Amino acid sequence: MHITILPQRKEIEIAGRRRAADVLRELGFLPGTAMVIRGDVLVPESGMLEANDVVEVRSVISGGAPGAPAAEHAS
C-alpha cells in the first residue's frame, strides 16, 4: 500500500494487507495519535487496509493556540 504521512509529506510503501492499527504501530505512532484516511473516509484502527490501498496518515493535533482566550460558558 502507498502511504503519505502528513504534514511531513513522507511517502512509504508497505506490502500486504493489515489492520490500520498495525500500520500505525509499524510507522512509530502511538495509539490515538494519528488517523488513517483512505480517499475521503476515516479508517478506524480496527479497519483493514488492502495491499493496493492509497492512504494518508495524519497526526492528531489537540489543544488550542497558545495565548488563546478560554471559551466562556453561558449559565
C-alpha positions as CSV (number, residue, x, y, z in Angstrom):
1,M,0.0,0.0,0.0
2,H,1.1,3.5,-0.6
3,I,1.1,5.7,2.5
4,T,1.6,9.5,2.7
5,I,2.4,10.8,6.2
6,L,1.2,14.4,6.7
7,P,2.1,17.1,7.4
8,Q,5.7,15.9,6.6
9,R,4.7,14.6,3.1
10,K,6.8,11.5,3.7
11,E,5.8,8.7,1.3
12,I,6.2,5.0,2.2
13,E,5.3,1.7,0.6
14,I,4.2,-1.3,2.8
15,A,3.5,-4.7,1.3
16,G,0.5,-6.8,2.2
17,R,-2.9,-6.5,3.9
18,R,-3.1,-5.4,7.5
19,R,-5.1,-3.6,10.2
20,A,-4.8,0.2,10.4
21,A,-3.6,0.0,14.0
22,D,-0.7,-2.3,12.9
23,V,0.3,0.1,10.1
24,L,0.4,3.0,12.6
25,R,2.4,0.9,15.1
26,E,4.9,0.0,12.3
27,L,5.3,3.6,11.4
28,G,6.0,4.5,15.1
29,F,2.7,6.2,16.0
30,L,1.3,5.7,19.5
31,P,-2.3,4.6,19.7
32,G,-4.7,7.6,19.3
33,T,-2.0,10.0,18.0
34,A,-2.7,9.6,14.2
35,M,-5.6,8.8,11.9
36,V,-5.7,6.8,8.7
37,I,-7.6,8.2,5.7
38,R,-8.5,6.2,2.6
39,G,-9.9,8.6,-0.1
40,D,-12.3,10.8,1.9
41,V,-13.0,8.1,4.6
42,L,-11.5,7.8,8.0
43,V,-10.4,4.2,8.6
44,P,-10.8,3.1,12.2
45,E,-7.8,1.4,13.9
46,S,-9.6,-1.9,13.6
47,G,-10.2,-1.4,9.9
48,M,-8.4,-3.5,7.3
49,L,-6.1,-1.9,4.7
50,E,-5.6,-3.7,1.4
51,A,-2.2,-4.1,-0.3
52,N,-3.4,-1.8,-3.2
53,D,-4.8,1.0,-1.0
54,V,-3.6,4.5,-1.1
55,V,-3.9,6.2,2.3
56,E,-2.8,9.2,4.3
57,V,-1.7,9.1,7.9
58,R,-2.3,12.4,9.7
59,S,-1.0,13.3,13.1
60,V,-3.8,14.2,15.5
61,I,-3.4,17.7,17.0
62,S,-5.2,18.7,20.1
63,G,-5.4,21.8,22.2
64,G,-5.8,25.5,21.3
65,A,-3.5,28.2,20.2
66,P,-1.0,29.5,22.8
67,G,-2.4,32.5,24.5
68,A,-5.9,32.0,23.1
69,P,-8.7,33.1,25.5
70,A,-10.6,30.3,27.2
71,A,-14.2,29.7,25.9
72,E,-16.8,31.1,28.2
73,H,-19.9,29.0,29.0
74,A,-23.3,30.6,29.4
75,S,-25.2,29.6,32.5
